[in-house]
Amino acid sequence: MKITDVKIQCFTVPMMPWRVATYGPTQEVTLITITTDEGIEGYATARAQAGTSGRVFGEYLTGWVKRAIVGKDPMAREEIWQALWLQVSRLNLPIFALSCTDVALWDIAGKALQTPVYQLLGHCRTKMRAYASSAHMHRPEEYVEDAVAMKAAGYTAYKLHGPATADGDVACCRAVRKAVGDDFVLMTDPVGHYNHREALWVGEVMEELGFYWYEEPLPDYDVGGYIELCRMLKIPVLAGEVTSGGLFDAADWVSRGAVDALRADVYWKGGITGVMKMARLCEAFGINIEIHHAATPLMNWANLACECAIANTDFFEVMVPLSAFDYGLQQYANIDKEGFVHVSDRPGTGADLDWDYINAHTTYKV
């Protein structure tokens, strides 16, 4: 089997609610299709940066990536991953181009072998406990209303993306803990907005409130600050979500004790191959890798395949409101009545495209 083509199709989807005022009601997603001479197609998706065109990213796929992989065996994923990683690390190819290529190749492999990707990776489980990951809001009462609604909907855990000030975040977290009770799992993610003093203080409050983890309180470049924070706090500190070096950057964070659990996903970290490399690194150091939302629902199925093939992870992230994150598929990775998300038994990643939706919202195709 040989790769014969790389195609893209850009289509519009709802904008995340907190960005509508700045960027408008829609954004573009780029669907990548890798075709083979046996008629098997692999799919992946990329979300354009807010305010930019998906076509710009797509040109990396139909240019650099297409030249690199057409004629290759799609089963040679590691060979292709290494070749594209060199372009990422030395020639400024976006990591997302490698990520999408890799996910599409795993999709091809699963379809060719009539096997779900999670089984190709090594079947560990078939479902993951999920948490609802909040929108960015402002007032404690907004988070309380949202968290209570998510609990009623069947989620057993909830993560706050607070107003990103130390005082504001603490007020929201206190209010939500009081509203949902002590037995409901809570996490918080201030998205790197604190200085050292604020990060330590908020972390101590999160310990007092019994939060499950404390995610990205400091900027990504502050590795020394994270080392000290991990040393001083009992609550697990998570980081590394959007650092640029993938596996190789993660090795530095993990070996230096800058995280208690690492963040990763198939979109930011070099696809399924990249995430699985990072998961094994974390396993060797006795820590978890917690997978965050992969920017689009198709890539989130690939996330779930990874999680169901490893033991050192606890939760699956579901972004809410669902209306802003569920688009372009026939089925989505959402919870059952007990708060679990079940991996697909379909061959490949399990993503079943909604071509009617995609074609109705297409803006560019090549």
Backbone hydrogen bonds, N-H to C=O, Kabsch-Sander energy under -0.5 kcal/mol:
donor,donor_aa,acceptor,acceptor_aa,energy
3,I,72,K,-2.6
4,T,35,T,-2.5
5,D,35,T,-1.1
7,K,33,T,-2.9
9,Q,31,L,-1.7
10,C,364,Y,-2.8
11,F,29,V,-2.6
12,T,361,H,-2.2
13,V,27,Q,-2.6
15,M,25,P,-2.6
19,R,16,M,-2.4
20,V,16,M,-0.6
20,V,17,P,-1.0
22,T,19,R,-0.5
23,Y,19,R,-2.9
24,G,20,V,-2.4
27,Q,13,V,-2.2
29,V,11,F,-2.9
30,T,46,A,-3.3
31,L,9,Q,-2.8
31,L,29,V,-0.6
32,I,30,T,-0.5
32,I,44,A,-3.3
33,T,7,K,-2.7
34,I,42,G,-2.5
35,T,5,D,-2.2
35,T,33,T,-0.5
36,T,40,I,-0.9
37,D,2,K,-2.0
39,G,36,T,-1.5
42,G,34,I,-2.3
44,A,32,I,-1.6
46,A,30,T,-2.0
48,A,28,E,-2.5
48,A,46,A,-0.5
52,T,49,Q,-2.5
56,V,53,S,-0.7
57,F,53,S,-0.8
58,G,54,G,-2.4
59,E,55,R,-1.5
60,Y,56,V,-0.5
60,Y,57,F,-1.6
61,L,57,F,-1.0
62,T,58,G,-2.4
63,G,59,E,-0.9
65,V,60,Y,-2.3
66,K,61,L,-1.7
67,R,63,G,-2.1
68,A,64,W,-1.5
69,I,65,V,-1.9
70,V,66,K,-2.2
71,G,3,I,-2.6
72,K,69,I,-2.5
76,A,73,D,-2.1
77,R,75,M,-1.8
80,I,76,A,-2.3
81,W,77,R,-3.1
82,Q,78,E,-2.6
83,A,79,E,-1.9
84,L,80,I,-2.6
85,W,81,W,-2.7
86,L,82,Q,-1.7
87,Q,83,A,-1.0
88,V,84,L,-2.2
89,S,85,W,-3.1
90,R,86,L,-1.9
91,L,87,Q,-1.5
92,N,88,V,-0.6
93,L,87,Q,-2.0
97,A,94,P,-1.5
98,L,94,P,-1.1
99,S,95,I,-2.6
100,C,96,F,-2.7
101,T,97,A,-2.0
102,D,98,L,-2.6
103,V,99,S,-2.4
104,A,100,C,-2.3
105,L,101,T,-2.0
106,W,102,D,-2.2
107,D,103,V,-2.2
108,I,104,A,-2.0
109,A,105,L,-2.3
110,G,106,W,-2.5
111,K,107,D,-2.1
112,A,108,I,-2.8
113,L,109,A,-2.0
114,Q,110,G,-0.5
114,Q,111,K,-0.5
115,T,110,G,-2.8
117,V,348,G,-2.6
119,Q,116,P,-0.8
120,L,116,P,-1.5
121,L,117,V,-2.4
122,G,118,Y,-1.0
123,H,119,Q,-0.5
124,C,125,R,-0.5
124,C,308,C,-2.6
125,R,308,C,-1.9
128,M,341,V,-2.5
130,A,339,G,-2.4
131,Y,316,F,-2.3
132,A,157,A,-2.2
133,S,131,Y,-0.5
133,S,318,V,-2.9
134,S,132,A,-0.6
134,S,159,K,-2.7
137,M,135,A,-0.7
137,M,161,H,-0.9
142,E,139,R,-0.9
143,Y,139,R,-1.4
144,V,140,P,-2.5
145,E,141,E,-2.3
146,D,142,E,-2.1
147,A,143,Y,-3.1
148,V,144,V,-2.6
149,A,145,E,-1.8
150,M,146,D,-2.4
151,K,147,A,-2.3
152,A,148,V,-2.1
153,A,149,A,-1.6
154,G,150,M,-0.5
154,G,151,K,-1.1
155,Y,150,M,-2.1
156,T,130,A,-0.7
158,Y,185,V,-1.9
159,K,132,A,-2.8
160,L,187,M,-2.2
161,H,135,A,-0.5
162,G,160,L,-0.7
169,D,165,T,-3.2
170,V,166,A,-2.3
171,A,167,D,-2.2
172,C,168,G,-2.0
173,C,169,D,-2.7
174,R,170,V,-2.7
175,A,171,A,-2.0
176,V,172,C,-2.4
177,R,173,C,-2.5
178,K,174,R,-2.1
179,A,175,A,-1.7
180,V,176,V,-2.5
181,G,177,R,-1.7
184,F,181,G,-0.8
185,V,156,T,-1.5
187,M,158,Y,-1.9
188,T,213,W,-1.2
189,D,160,L,-2.6
192,G,216,E,-4.0
193,H,190,P,-0.7
194,Y,217,P,-2.4
199,A,195,N,-2.7
200,L,196,H,-2.2
201,W,197,R,-2.2
202,V,198,E,-2.9
203,G,199,A,-2.0
204,E,200,L,-2.1
205,V,201,W,-1.9
206,M,202,V,-2.6
207,E,203,G,-1.8
208,E,204,E,-1.9
209,L,205,V,-2.1
210,G,207,E,-1.0
211,F,206,M,-2.6
212,Y,186,L,-3.4
213,W,186,L,-0.6
214,Y,236,P,-2.6
215,E,188,T,-2.7
216,E,238,L,-3.3
222,D,219,P,-1.6
223,V,221,Y,-1.7
226,Y,222,D,-1.9
227,I,223,V,-2.2
228,E,224,G,-1.9
229,L,225,G,-2.3
230,C,226,Y,-2.7
231,R,227,I,-1.6
232,M,228,E,-1.9
233,L,229,L,-1.9
238,L,214,Y,-2.3
238,L,236,P,-0.5
239,A,261,A,-1.0
246,G,243,T,-0.7
248,F,245,G,-1.3
249,D,245,G,-0.8
250,A,246,G,-2.5
251,A,247,L,-1.8
252,D,248,F,-0.8
252,D,249,D,-0.5
253,W,249,D,-1.7
254,V,250,A,-3.0
255,S,251,A,-2.2
256,R,252,D,-1.6
257,G,254,V,-1.3
258,A,253,W,-2.7
259,V,253,W,-0.5
260,D,237,V,-3.0
261,A,237,V,-1.2
262,L,288,N,-2.2
263,R,239,A,-2.4
264,A,290,E,-1.2
269,K,265,D,-1.6
271,G,266,V,-1.8
274,G,270,G,-1.5
275,V,271,G,-2.3
276,M,272,I,-2.5
277,K,273,T,-1.9
278,M,274,G,-1.9
279,A,275,V,-2.5
280,R,276,M,-1.9
281,L,277,K,-1.8
282,C,278,M,-2.5
283,E,279,A,-2.4
284,A,280,R,-2.1
285,F,281,L,-1.1
285,F,282,C,-0.6
286,G,283,E,-1.3
287,I,282,C,-2.3
288,N,260,D,-0.6
289,I,312,N,-2.6
290,E,262,L,-3.0
291,I,289,I,-0.6
291,I,315,F,-0.5
292,H,264,A,-2.1
296,T,294,A,-0.6
300,N,296,T,-1.5
301,W,297,P,-1.2
301,W,298,L,-0.7
302,A,298,L,-1.0
303,N,299,M,-2.1
304,L,300,N,-2.3
305,A,301,W,-1.9
306,C,302,A,-1.8
307,E,303,N,-2.4
308,C,304,L,-2.2
309,A,306,C,-1.7
310,I,307,E,-1.1
313,T,311,A,-1.4
316,F,129,R,-2.2
317,E,291,I,-0.6
318,V,131,Y,-2.4
319,M,317,E,-0.5
320,V,133,S,-2.3
324,A,321,P,-1.7
325,F,322,L,-1.6
326,D,322,L,-2.2
327,Y,325,F,-0.7
330,Q,352,D,-3.1
334,N,332,Y,-2.0
336,D,340,F,-2.3
339,G,336,D,-1.7
341,V,128,M,-3.0
343,V,126,T,-2.5
348,G,115,T,-2.0
350,G,347,P,-0.7
353,L,351,A,-0.7
354,D,328,G,-2.3
355,W,353,L,-1.1
358,I,354,D,-2.4
359,N,355,W,-2.8
360,A,356,D,-1.8
361,H,357,Y,-1.3
361,H,358,I,-0.6
362,T,359,N,-0.9
363,T,10,C,-2.9
364,Y,10,C,-1.3
366,V,8,I,-2.4
